Amino acid sequence: MKKSTFLFALMLASAGLFAQAKKTTSATVSFDASTPADPVAKAENKTVIAAIDPKTGSVAFEAAVKNFAFENKKVEEHFNAERWLNSEKFPKFSFKGKIEDLSKVNFKKDGTYTVSVAGDLTVKETTKPIKTPATITVSDGKVSATASFTVNLPDFSVMADGTKISKDAKVSVAADLN
């Protein structure tokens, strides 16, 4: 119930912004803060809401923190705890931005397009600018997008010692949009 209410609220809130958008509720965000000393700080969330508006270049994704699955359940508990993402107080993180070089993409023609995306990533109560290369693929009218970037966890008030948990987490986003 909570997940469907959350999803409905996000879709309603973004309806005006993404009226002609390509959307999905099953994008994937991968998180990797592992280190050589502790390789288990890796997770994946396959229930991420994402959208791209081909007309304006607006892009957005939102992930429920509790939906990140770790192989090691103890690490998953730590991830959701107060020192890390504090999923009780901050149940989601999000990105809102724009494709900076939208003219490179022809959403009506099959092809693979490399673009630059810039926007704001919000984790816990902190919002920071992010700029990253992304790949948009158009095939038979369907759009997929991928991007990877590094997030400095202490910048977002996430405790990371650099030994067991990397201070710089690798984040990858992949979405097949309709």
PyMOL commands that set and color helices and strands:
alter all, ss='L'
color gray80, all
select helices_A, chain A and resi 2-14+65-67+73-80+102-104+153-156
alter helices_A, ss='H'
color red, helices_A
select strands_A, chain A and resi 22-32+42-52+58-64+69-70+92-99+111-123+126-139+142-152+168-177
alter strands_A, ss='S'
color yellow, strands_A
deselect
rebuild
show_as cartoon
